[in-house]
Amino acid sequence: MARQNGTTIKDQLYGIACGFIKLIQMTSGKKQGNPSPGKEEVPNSPSPVVSFLSDIANAEASSPLPPPPPGPPNPDDPKYANDPEAYRRDKQAAEAAVAAFTAAAQIRGAAVAQVITQWLATSPDAMFQELLAQPRSTMPIFKPAIGPVIVMRHPEVIRCLERTDLFTVDLYAAEMARATDDKTKHPDAYTHFMLGTDRDDLYRLDDVILRRAVSRSDKETLIRLAREEAERWTHQAQAEGTGEIDVVATIAKFVPLRIVGDYLGVHYCEAGAPSALPGLRGGDHFALDENLQKFFTFTRIKEGIVPTGDDLFDWVKDAFRNIFNNINPAYPKFTEYRERGIIATEYLSAYIFALLQHYKARLQHGETVPDTMLTRLLRMQLELAQNTGKLEKEFTRLLGAPLPQGELARRLSDSMIRSNVFGTAVGAVVNPQEATARILDSMLRLKEDKYEVLNDSGFEQARHWANVEPDESDESDYTESLERLRKYALEALRLEPQGEVLLRMCVQDNDVLGGVSLGKGTVVFVAYAAAMLDPEVVPNPTAFDVTRDERLTPYLCNQERASEAPQSLIYLQHGYGRHKCLGRYASEITMQESLRAMLRIGSLKRRGELEMDEENWFAMHFKIGF
């Protein structure tokens, strides 16, 4: 590759690829009233044919590329020995050619990215079916000449999610780091959250710590919390007598909030009601902790707030949107959403730290505290202080190598506990809210005969399982009913997932995805929704079948994830590999219990379509009659 002024053309294209990130709306998979994708006029066809690949071809044709620029001239070439002016002219010409190619490549990449994101927003299923229908021999993945790549086939999706050394999540890191300490105040501070790094030295120990605090052994607790909250809303809807419930504003919103409060430890309370913080009630303001301000910089707020349910939901939603959705500076609301995200991060950080200090003091005095993720991390911190060797031996065994001196204490510091609880809470509400809404939408499609049904997987059978009660003399039917409802939820979400892609950045040249050469800096759309419909791996992919083999596969179960259940190769809604959702056990139970509660209130009827917000980022309403 020719080098010009210390950079190669590949280096410049890396910068162009990074620029695509600002052009890509991470709102994929959400159907809304965007302009329809283009249509290809087919000779002798009675109507235009909608085609993703045709739209890509048109975008490429409308953004032509000049010939690849030649390499820079060699000043030692004998032809320049007596003609320095010729060298200067040739050098300028080479630089101009590189500049022209770079500018054209930016335009081409933006045009291709726009087509991809438009199809993801409006017709993702059609796009994936078209790509999956191409011969594997000619298109193992979709790779335009310039622009983002789409990985749609199951083996390549799994490979991409497994190879965190090649395809990273670093795109999320900067905004996630807002919840960590200010390095100008705390130079040795960590500025990462587990979801935003693939560095082994940062990820692995945090992963072990957090998976010790959030475990599948909490199944019964999670079922109780989710069921109580879901049934609270269905019983309220029945008592109101309208025969209708908006699931987005009730069950889908407050079941995850209940998990965040009573399981993760970030509680909300009604306005004026006593809170977990002594002497404070819901909606009360409190002074920012001086100890926190020594390490964390507040730029927007002057005091904290004890959140109501709506406050906590809005904080989580605003922070989530800023981290994962708000990446296009050209978008008219970019500045507003960035500002709201920063404010939410500061409020949530202040509140979590206040809870942390309160429960830490109680633990140090031997007092009883709620059993939550937050207090479990504080117990680990206290256990480490009292018996350093025991805890370090446990983590050394799981990681297979001794820890650096003092490293475990740094990872269990107040700062790291605060930022880890923040990151977990932010991911635990808006995604489960939309997932619950989409599951119920998919279940109504099942009732409306929109799917082929296999192996007695119909809607009425789901209602049967939902009405099975616990039996002290024989728990087998009840246990089977919960497992069946879990599979109904997963199958419904497989056919109508909450988003279709994960975003990754290729950080090294490689050809591990179907033998296709990818360069450093390539933006990769990992279409897990397409992988769940790949007929080469998923039999009858468009049919509804709750008896599917999940193809459970151990992932690092020999060491650091020894207590974790195997991962499914079929149901990829919670990811796969290293970044498999930390709270997937809670999420599956949330979906299962929300579905169970709704099926138990009667024969459900659609009262409208699932409504999304104007950006099509978040679910707003979904009214169901019963």
Secondary structure by P-SEA (a helix, b strand, c coil): ccccccccaaaaaaaaaaaaaaaccccccccccccccccccccccccccccaaaaaaaaaaacccccccccccccccccccccaaaaaaaaaaaaaaaaaaaaaaaaaaaaaaaaaaaaaaccaaaaaaaaaaccccccccccccccbbbbccaaaaaaaaacccccccccccccccccccccccccccccccccccccccccaaaaaaaaaaccccaaaaaaaaaaaaaaaaaaaaaaaccccccccccccccaaaaaaaccccccccccccccccccccccccccccaaaaaccccccccccccccaaaaaaaaaaaaaaacccccccccaaaaaaaaaaaaaaaaaaaaaaaaaaaaaaaaacccccccaaaaaaaaaaaaaacaaaaaaaaaaaaccccccaaaaaaacaaaaaaaaaaaaaaccaaaaaaaaaaaaaaaaaaaccccccccccaaaaaaaaacccccccaaaaaaaaaaaaaaaaaaaaacccccbbbbbbcccccccccccccccbbbbccaaaaaaccccccccccccccccccbbbcccccccccccbbbccccccccccccccaaaaaaaaaaaaaaaaaaacccccccccccccccccccbbbbcc
